[in-house]
Amino acid sequence: MSGVKVAIIGAGEGPAQAVRAHLYRMAGSFPSQAVADLGNLRRSEAASLRAVLFDLISANVLPIVIAERDELARVQFLVYEDTRSMVNLAVVDERLRMAEAATQPADQSVYTSVLTPRHRLLFHFGLIGCQAHLMPEAWVDYLLSHHFDVLRLGKSRTAMEEAEPILRDADLLCFHIAALKSAEAPAVVSPSPSGYSWEEACQLCLYAGMSDKLTSLGLYGFARESCHQTAQGVAQMIWYFLDGFFHRKGDFPLSTDGLKEYVVDFRDMNFQITFWKSMRSGRWWLQAPSASAANHGRHYLVPCSFQDYQAACREELPERLVQALRRFA
């Protein structure tokens, strides 16, 4: 595995093979020895996948999982238990997969044990692409009460860049193909007429690939290998993720070296907020002002946008920044 930076793994042979058939026809200037295809797991059980993912992440190799079963996303999260550090989880899906009843199918209750109660491993959670008619208001209230990020489908489609700070802050991304509309991706278990297009899904994957913090990607719920349209779309998502990965700027701020400081005064409320801008990439971060941030060194600089900084200069705080500040209160 010398020189390998990314490894592709199939959990469920048919769909993964269909994706590969399209992926390997695509043009690209990625380093030839940096991406390894490890084939398919003979068994897609949780234990098999967890062992492989742990070995890869421990070796600083980023795994890309192509899986039929949505519930394997929980395995991707639990791998980080062995790293002994709290992580940020980002999910792209049409709904929040939490059980309303004990009899609910496993693929619809993926994140129940992660969020209720909040798993000791979870520092932050971001849900992207959820749709109002599929999200009970009580679940939205629950996420917001824990100062998690909720970016609905409509808002993200209007301004895709709103998703970038959430993805830049994530240690892992679980992308459920059900987040795409059925006209785009018919090969999912429960297709929906509304959702993202392939272009938008690829944009999200590009953002995720560019995140210096992100160490694993899972693509879940591609159910039929005979659907070439869906297989080709998933292959494009992987291509754009790799494009972002191999163009990372290396400015994940474990320290403020290479960052320029901007201090904003909120005179009416008598407090200050500090922003940092990367001189390498032009990206922005908000510094958590609380002393409690010292206990979470990997997370105390919160990704944000230039528009967030501009709003702060007008003494306005976007909801994302309000939630971020409350996490460290």
C-alpha positions in Angstrom: 0.0 0.0 0.0 3.0 2.3 -0.3 2.0 5.6 -1.9 -1.7 4.8 -1.8 -3.9 7.7 -0.6 -7.4 6.4 -1.5 -8.9 2.9 -1.6 -12.2 1.9 -3.2 -14.1 -0.9 -1.6 -17.4 -2.6 -2.6 -19.8 -3.9 0.0 -22.2 -5.9 -2.2 -20.7 -7.0 -5.5 -23.2 -6.1 -8.2 -23.6 -2.3 -7.8 -19.9 -1.8 -7.0 -18.9 -3.6 -10.2 -21.4 -1.5 -12.2 -19.9 1.7 -10.8 -16.3 0.6 -11.6 -17.3 -0.2 -15.2 -18.1 3.5 -15.7 -15.5 5.0 -13.4 -12.5 3.5 -15.1 -13.6 4.8 -18.5 -13.4 8.4 -17.3 -10.6 10.7 -18.0 -8.5 12.0 -15.2 -5.0 13.1 -14.2 -5.0 11.4 -10.7 -1.7 9.9 -9.6 -1.9 6.3 -10.9 -0.4 4.7 -7.8 -2.3 6.8 -5.3 -5.8 5.1 -5.8 -6.1 1.4 -5.0 -9.1 -0.7 -5.8 -9.4 -3.4 -3.1 -12.3 -5.2 -4.8 -15.4 -6.3 -2.9 -15.9 -7.8 0.5 -16.9 -11.4 0.2 -19.3 -10.7 3.0 -20.9 -7.3 3.5 -21.5 -7.8 7.2 -20.7 -5.0 9.6 -17.7 -6.8 11.2 -15.9 -7.4 7.9 -16.3 -3.8 6.7 -15.3 -2.3 10.1 -12.0 -4.2 10.2 -11.1 -3.1 6.7 -12.0 0.5 7.3 -10.1 0.7 10.5 -6.9 -0.7 8.9 -7.2 1.9 6.1 -7.9 4.9 8.2 -5.1 3.9 10.6 -2.7 3.9 7.7 -3.9 7.3 6.5 -5.6 5.9 3.5 -9.0 7.3 2.7 -11.6 4.6 2.0 -14.5 5.1 -0.4 -17.2 2.6 0.3 -19.8 1.6 -2.3 -22.6 -0.2 -0.5 -26.1 -1.5 -1.3 -27.2 -1.4 2.4 -27.9 2.0 3.9 -27.4 0.7 7.4 -23.7 0.1 6.8 -23.3 3.9 7.2 -23.4 3.3 11.0 -20.4 1.0 10.7 -18.4 3.7 8.9 -19.1 6.0 11.9 -18.3 3.4 14.6 -14.8 2.7 13.1 -13.8 6.0 14.6 -14.4 4.6 18.1 -10.9 3.1 18.0 -9.3 6.5 17.2 -10.3 7.7 20.6 -11.2 11.2 19.4 -14.6 12.8 18.9 -15.6 13.3 15.3 -17.9 15.3 13.1 -20.3 13.4 11.0 -21.9 14.8 7.8 -24.9 13.0 6.2 -26.5 13.7 2.8 -29.9 12.2 2.7 -33.6 13.0 1.9 -34.5 12.3 5.5 -33.1 11.6 9.0 -32.9 7.9 9.3 -34.0 7.5 12.9 -36.5 5.0 14.2 -40.0 6.0 15.2 -40.7 2.5 16.5 -38.6 -0.5 17.4 -40.0 -2.5 14.5 -38.7 0.0 11.9 -36.4 -1.5 9.2 -32.7 -1.2 9.8 -32.1 1.0 6.7 -34.5 3.5 8.2 -33.0 3.6 11.6 -29.3 4.0 10.8 -28.6 6.9 13.0 -30.8 6.1 16.0 -28.0 4.9 18.2 -25.7 7.7 17.0 -28.1 10.5 18.0 -30.5 9.2 20.6 -28.8 9.3 23.0 -25.9 11.2 21.5 -23.0 8.9 21.0 -20.0 9.7 23.1 -17.9 9.7 19.9 -20.0 12.4 18.2 -18.9 16.0 18.5 -21.0 17.4 15.7 -23.6 16.3 13.1 -24.6 17.9 9.9 -27.6 16.8 7.7 -27.7 18.0 4.1 -30.5 17.7 1.6 -33.4 16.7 3.9 -36.9 17.4 2.7 -39.6 19.0 4.9 -42.3 16.4 4.1 -40.0 13.6 5.1 -38.8 15.1 8.3 -41.0 15.2 11.5 -40.6 18.6 13.0 -39.7 17.0 16.3 -36.6 15.6 14.7 -35.6 19.0 13.3 -36.1 20.5 16.8 -34.0 17.7 18.3 -31.1 18.4 16.0 -31.2 22.2 16.5 -31.5 21.8 20.2 -28.1 20.0 20.1 -26.7 22.8 17.9 -26.3 20.5 14.9 -26.5 21.7 11.3 -29.6 21.2 9.2 -29.5 22.3 5.6 -32.7 21.6 3.7 -32.8 20.5 0.1 -34.4 23.8 -1.1 -31.9 26.1 0.6 -28.9 24.0 -0.6 -30.1 23.9 -4.2 -30.5 27.6 -4.2 -27.0 28.1 -2.9 -24.9 25.0 -3.1 -22.0 26.8 -1.4 -24.0 26.7 1.8 -23.1 23.0 2.1 -19.3 23.6 1.8 -18.6 24.7 5.4 -20.5 21.6 6.7 -18.6 19.3 4.5 -15.2 21.0 5.3 -15.9 20.4 9.0 -16.6 16.7 8.6 -14.3 13.8 9.5 -16.6 11.4 7.6 -19.4 11.7 5.0 -22.2 9.3 4.6 -23.9 10.0 1.2 -27.2 8.2 0.7 -28.1 7.9 -3.0 -31.8 8.3 -2.0 -31.0 12.1 -1.7 -31.2 12.2 -5.5 -34.5 12.5 -7.3 -35.8 9.2 -8.9 -35.5 10.6 -12.5 -31.8 10.9 -11.8 -31.2 7.8 -9.7 -33.9 5.2 -10.2 -31.9 2.4 -8.6 -32.6 3.1 -5.0 -34.8 1.2 -2.6 -37.4 3.9 -2.1 -37.1 6.4 -5.1 -38.5 9.9 -4.6 -39.6 12.4 -7.3 -37.7 15.2 -5.5 -34.0 15.5 -4.6 -30.7 16.5 -6.0 -29.5 16.2 -9.6 -26.3 14.4 -10.5 -24.6 17.8 -11.1 -25.5 18.9 -7.5 -24.4 15.5 -6.0 -21.0 15.9 -7.8 -20.6 19.4 -6.4 -21.2 18.1 -2.9 -18.6 15.4 -3.5 -16.1 17.9 -4.8 -16.5 20.0 -1.6 -16.1 16.8 0.5 -13.0 15.8 -1.4 -11.4 19.2 -0.9 -11.9 18.9 2.9 -8.5 18.4 4.5 -10.3 17.0 7.6 -12.3 14.3 5.9 -10.9 10.8 6.2 -13.7 8.5 4.8 -16.6 8.6 2.3 -19.5 6.2 2.1 -22.0 6.0 -0.8 -25.0 4.0 0.3 -28.3 2.6 -1.1 -27.4 1.9 -4.7 -29.6 -1.2 -5.1 -29.6 -2.4 -8.7 -26.5 -3.0 -10.8 -28.6 -3.3 -14.0 -29.3 0.5 -13.8 -26.5 2.0 -15.9 -27.8 5.6 -15.3 -27.4 5.3 -11.5 -24.1 3.5 -11.8 -22.7 6.1 -14.1 -23.9 8.9 -11.8 -22.2 7.3 -8.7 -19.0 6.9 -10.7 -19.1 10.6 -11.5 -19.6 11.4 -7.8 -16.4 9.4 -7.0 -14.5 11.1 -9.9 -15.4 14.6 -8.5 -14.5 13.5 -5.0 -11.1 12.4 -6.2 -10.7 15.6 -8.1 -11.3 17.5 -4.9 -9.0 15.2 -2.9 -6.0 15.6 -5.2 -6.5 19.4 -5.2 -6.6 19.8 -1.4 -5.0 23.0 -0.2 -3.5 21.6 3.0 -4.8 24.4 5.1 -6.8 22.5 7.7 -6.0 24.7 10.6 -4.6 22.6 13.4 -2.8 25.9 14.1 -3.3 29.5 12.9 0.0 29.5 10.9 -0.7 30.7 7.4 -4.0 32.3 8.4 -4.9 35.9 8.7 -6.9 37.1 11.7 -10.0 39.4 11.5 -11.6 40.6 14.7 -15.2 41.8 14.5 -16.7 44.0 17.2 -20.4 43.6 18.2 -20.6 47.0 19.9 -24.3 46.7 20.8 -23.7 43.4 22.6 -20.2 44.2 23.9 -18.3 41.2 22.5 -15.9 40.2 19.8 -15.7 37.4 17.3 -12.5 36.3 15.6 -12.4 35.0 12.1 -9.4 33.5 10.2 -8.8 33.5 6.5 -6.4 31.1 4.8 -3.9 32.9 2.6 -3.5 29.7 0.6 -7.1 28.9 -0.4 -9.2 32.0 0.6 -11.4 29.9 2.9 -12.7 31.2 6.2 -13.0 29.9 9.8 -14.7 31.1 12.9 -12.8 30.8 16.2 -14.8 29.4 19.1 -14.4 32.0 21.9 -15.1 29.8 24.8 -12.4 28.2 27.1 -14.1 24.9 26.5 -12.8 25.0 23.0 -9.4 24.1 24.4 -10.7 20.5 25.0 -11.5 20.1 21.3 -8.4 21.3 19.5 -9.4 19.7 16.2 -12.8 21.4 16.2 -12.3 24.9 17.7 -11.9 26.6 14.3 -15.3 26.2 12.7 -15.5 26.5 8.9 -17.6 29.3 7.6 -17.9 31.5 4.4 -16.9 35.0 3.4 -20.6 35.8 3.4 -20.7 34.8 7.1 -17.9 37.2 7.8 -19.6 40.0 5.9 -22.8 39.4 7.9 -20.8 39.6 11.2 -19.3 42.9 10.1 -22.9 44.2 9.9 -23.4 42.9 13.4 -25.6 40.0 12.1 -25.0 36.4 12.9 -26.2 33.7 10.5 -27.9 30.7 12.1 -24.9 28.5 11.3 -22.6 30.7 13.4 -25.1 31.0 16.2 -25.3 27.2 16.5 -21.5 26.9 16.3 -21.0 29.4 19.1 -23.6 27.6 21.2 -21.7 24.3 20.8 -18.8 25.7 22.7 -20.9 27.7 25.3 
